[in-house]
Amino acid sequence: MNRLMLSRATFVLVFALSASSAIPTTSFAAKKSAAEHELVVPQVTYHTVEIDGTKVFYREAGPVDAPVVLLLHGFPTSSHMFRNLIPILADKYHVIAPDYPGFGQSDAPDHTKFDYTFQHYADIIDSLMGKLDVKQYAMYVMDYGAPVGYRLALKQPDRVSALIVQNGNAYEEGLKEFWDPIKAYWKNDTPENRKALMVLFTPEITKFQYTDGMSDITHIDPDNWGHDQALLDRPGNNDIQLDLFHDYGTNLPLYPKFQEFFREKKPPTLIVWGKNDKIFPADGASPYLRDLPHAEMHLLDTGHFALEDKLPEIAPLIHNFLDRKLSRN
């Protein structure tokens, strides 16, 4: 009986309190609902399209009617390097991040049946933009993304609305000691010189690219080098990468044309460069200002894969730059 009376008393008390104007029962729910609506997380989608018989993978996010930002990755990674940046940009921009053939989730045809060249990559990205009906784009170029993107710019100069350059070279000052064995390979394509570069595909060097020169090693997700190494270790991939190392030498004669594009088209340019990078050192950053004197440049205390270490610093720089230069008005 006492338990029953207590239960009834508790029910009456709860009912009375909920009915009282002193405690509005809907306030918490309303506040929670409002807070939930303030948090908008763009959905990233994943696609594959066939270009000349090769399946090309790309990540995509953001409003389809917004200005396009094309993210072009470096070696030895893929569009995976942009996984954290994409949702940040996709609140206002249509973001597209492809994997080149031989990288990431794109096909990796045998190197004897597919031309692994930077011009071929530029042509493939151009075809991808055509299939997606993209007429204009800002480009984020990093490492291999620079010669791919700049070759694309030479092919379609009026489509480039802006440049974001992160440790991507277009000047001979930027090719220092790290490149000496590769330069020897360009000069003499011998089995010995080719074999000497195999060390660049080892787990130690893959990890080095992510960890060397970083301001805080705890910022770097070790899944990065595990992810990339698994793809580097695929059968036949060494030959793919060695072909690309050799073809990189064809970019240097185009540097004057890249620089002419900068001078003539004057694309709005943001340079965010990891100054501790031994692969593409800061020596390659400042020469951009010769041809793009109005470029905004930031040398950051980090290494090659700057987004892994300095995303909280880089993302606002990129977003603010795009907001100023690609106003949707």
Protein Blocks (a to p, Z undefined) as FASTA:
>chain_A
ZZmmmmmmmmmmmmmmmmpmklcfklmmmmmmmmmmmpccdddddddddeehiacdddde
djfkbccdddddddfbdfklmmmmmmmmmmmpccdddddehiajbccddfklcccdfklm
mmmmmmmmmmnopabdcdddehjlmmmmmmmmmmmmmlpnbdcdehiafbfklmcfklmm
mmmmmmmccfklmmmmmmmmgfklmmmmmmgopablklpcfklmmmmmmmmmpghklmmm
mmmmmmmmmmmmmmmmmmmmmmmnopacdddddfkbmklgcklmmmmmmmmmmbccdddd
ddfklmlmmmmmmmmmmmmmmmmmmcgZZ
